[in-house]
Amino acid sequence: MSVSANFLGSPEPGQGSVIVQASKGTSAGITKGDLLTLSSNKWVTAPAAATAGPYAVALETKATADTTIKVLLKGIVYVTADGVINPNSPIKNATATAGQVIAAAVPTDSYSHIVGIYLAHENEGDGKTEATSAADGDVIRVLVGGAP
């Protein structure tokens, strides 16, 4: 089975995703596919620093002044890797590039920092094509809300 949609911030259809329209912080714009976290109860791009969840992924690009944004709270979606990540590994927000994800070291990393699980690149891990490790800058499929 190959997957469809495969751009940053695109959720995979038919996966039971939880998607909501939510409040957005107005201190900066947000790009589709960015990993988000809460700041003063509003969604903002996750900073380049170890940050506890909750997490979401931006499903649309929004300007600084916008006050709402469509986000994915749980499900399979495409984001950007900020380094090598092995398939089926837990992920956390990147500490070098805001809005991206890196491999997490469980149990060293706090479970509150786990975003979900790296599944594979597009059209991998489908029973025919083996999932491969992600490299820095790769667009990858992740299960958000699927922490180990």
ChimeraX attribute file (.defattr): number of C-alpha atoms within 10 A of each C-alpha:
attribute: neighborCount
match mode: 1-to-1
recipient: residues
	/A:1	10
	/A:2	11
	/A:3	11
	/A:4	12
	/A:5	13
	/A:6	18
	/A:7	17
	/A:8	21
	/A:9	26
	/A:10	21
	/A:11	28
	/A:12	17
	/A:13	13
	/A:14	8
	/A:15	12
	/A:16	11
	/A:17	18
	/A:18	15
	/A:19	17
	/A:20	13
	/A:21	11
	/A:22	15
	/A:23	17
	/A:24	28
	/A:25	22
	/A:26	17
	/A:27	11
	/A:28	13
	/A:29	15
	/A:30	26
	/A:31	18
	/A:32	21
	/A:33	27
	/A:34	26
	/A:35	31
	/A:36	28
	/A:37	21
	/A:38	19
	/A:39	12
	/A:40	8
	/A:41	11
	/A:42	16
	/A:43	27
	/A:44	27
	/A:45	25
	/A:46	28
	/A:47	18
	/A:48	15
	/A:49	12
	/A:50	15
	/A:51	19
	/A:52	17
	/A:53	17
	/A:54	15
	/A:55	27
	/A:56	28
	/A:57	34
	/A:58	28
	/A:59	25
	/A:60	16
	/A:61	16
	/A:62	19
	/A:63	14
	/A:64	13
	/A:65	12
	/A:66	16
	/A:67	14
	/A:68	15
	/A:69	22
	/A:70	20
	/A:71	26
	/A:72	26
	/A:73	18
	/A:74	21
	/A:75	22
	/A:76	27
	/A:77	28
	/A:78	29
	/A:79	28
	/A:80	26
	/A:81	26
	/A:82	23
	/A:83	18
	/A:84	15
	/A:85	25
	/A:86	18
	/A:87	20
	/A:88	18
	/A:89	20
	/A:90	27
	/A:91	29
	/A:92	28
	/A:93	31
	/A:94	24
	/A:95	17
	/A:96	15
	/A:97	16
	/A:98	17
	/A:99	27
	/A:100	28
	/A:101	33
	/A:102	25
	/A:103	23
	/A:104	22
	/A:105	14
	/A:106	14
	/A:107	8
	/A:108	7
	/A:109	13
	/A:110	14
	/A:111	17
	/A:112	13
	/A:113	20
	/A:114	27
	/A:115	30
	/A:116	25
	/A:117	25
	/A:118	30
	/A:119	24
	/A:120	26
	/A:121	20
	/A:122	18
	/A:123	17
	/A:124	17
	/A:125	17
	/A:126	13
	/A:127	10
	/A:128	10
	/A:129	12
	/A:130	12
	/A:131	19
	/A:132	15
	/A:133	17
	/A:134	24
	/A:135	16
	/A:136	14
	/A:137	14
	/A:138	17
	/A:139	23
	/A:140	23
	/A:141	29
	/A:142	28
	/A:143	23
	/A:144	26
	/A:145	20
	/A:146	16
	/A:147	16
	/A:148	14
